[in-house]
Amino acid sequence: MNRRTFAALISGFLAALSLAAHPVMAKPKPPVAPPPVQITTIVDPDPSHDPDDVLVLDLSNGGRVLIRMMPQWAPGHVERIKTLTKQGFYNGVIFHRVIDGFMAQTGDPTGTGTGGSSLPDLKAEFNKLPHVRGTVSMARTEQPDSANSQFFIVFYPRFALDNRYTNFGRVISGMDVVDSIVRGEPPANPTKIVQASLYSEGKPQPAFVPPAPPAPALLAPVPAPVAAPAPVKPATKTKAKRKP
């Protein structure tokens, strides 16, 4: 073997080694999709666990309701409820729409179903969590991204609401208190939220003040002469009500 042949063999061998070890020649691996995020359906009934996620409603009927809010389900809506609660927004607000066998709705300071807070409306966070007894979900208008401050508590399962209204929590204590909320649209003597707080704040339950007895009926006054009817004003555009 002459020197030229030997050099050619060595050169070929080195080239083969270089190609085998070069990373560019390796086949690229296909990207691996991350596993889908699993939303837990388990609701922790112990308010001492993550107490900042437990909404406390002290009602005018003398009862206390504890609601476990679930940031995993609807983080934006849970944060909104916390913000308004810390501001005292819900204190004194009535349950303005209460339908037997369906739900009790509150969160509107005007008591009409058209009001809300000064904060902007929320982007919908619809999910597939079922609307079962004790579910707490956000009310809205016909527009999906219109939830603001109003929410409702479900008396009995309503699965037709699933993935159409933002389910953000569930009652973990005091469902019997919810059952005693006065019915009506609006109720004649509505139940109100005396105090809303977070469990982490440790606020004591306000003293229960029973409602005053109804005033005795008075004799009907003598009717006055009938005046001419006032001119009818043109109809004005009304605000859309938030409801389930």
C-alpha angles and dihedrals in degrees: 000000000000126000094257094054092047091052091050092052093049091048092051093047092052092048091053091051091050093052093048093051099039110111093212090068092058115101112250115245116238114251114264114229114228115249115263115267110257114220111213117232093194114109114200109227095197109096092197089070110084091346092184087070094055117094115207119204118189106195133203090244088071097255134118124221124198118202123191107217115207115213088182088065101042115357096176094051094045090051090050093052090049092049094050092044092054089050091055089241096143097047109116095007115138132224094249100179119039119164118188112240092013122056150308116239128200141147100096113115090199092055091222102099093244099083135088144154128299089251119101120267117268131250108248117260099188116177139176095249107130122249098235131161107304096020114147114210138167122259119223143166124255087286112087095219097052105095111124119150108331121101138169138213117221119230096191133009116288107178092173086077094059115118089004100076127037108257106202107162152347139237110258098176136017102033087144087060090053089050089058095055108124114258126231145096085263106355117232090232104020126203111240138200103250093184134002119193144148118260089234089064091063095215114174119239111263118247112271114249110195115224117263116258115257116270116255115264114264127216112267111259121241106269115250123230111283113254125212112275116262118246113272114250118223114263116264127214112263128214118255115255120236111230145135 
